[in-house]
Amino acid sequence: MPKIAADRLEEIGRALFVAAGAPNDEATLVMRHIVGANLVGHDSHGVIQIPTYIDRIKAGHIVPGAPWVIVKELPTTTVVDGNWGFGYVANERAMRLTIEKAEKSEGLLGTLAYDKEVGTDTRTFIRNLRERGILRYRDEVLKQEEDPRNRYRGQRR
């Protein structure tokens, strides 16, 4: 099995996506996530997906360069339509907007629709919110009795 450096894999994949019609910046971002998946051991979401994504582009199931549209927006909520573009691209933009909103408010709700990589994107989205201290659904520093999720555990509601 040949070993290829991560940065070289990103270059190869970017070139393939650009050849398939993706803008360079989108191809670069998608490859960062794809190679990142391989590097953390999620090979099923890694470079093995490149041929599938290119087939989806050819079939019109992924639309490179798709417009990113805010369907509805309030101070603490956003609904975004990714228009069947790369999920990684829509997720990055939605994440930046969500973080901006969260830093300005007490609560927040965001929705991203028509995203082709929902599972992976959700994990990335949550990780980014947690790293910025915006979302906390589990914290090792909390004592068990302080964890707000324990409020109803073992009790009939």
Buried (B, 14 or more C-beta within 10 A) or exposed (E): EEEEEBEEBBBBBBEBBBEBBBBEEBBBBBBBBBBBBBEEEEEEBBBEBBEEBBEBBEEEEBBBEBEBEEEEEEEBBBBBBBBBBBBBBBBBBBBEBBBEBBEEEEEBEBEBBBBBBBEBBBEBBEEBBBEEEBBEEEEEEEEEEEBEEEEEEEEEE
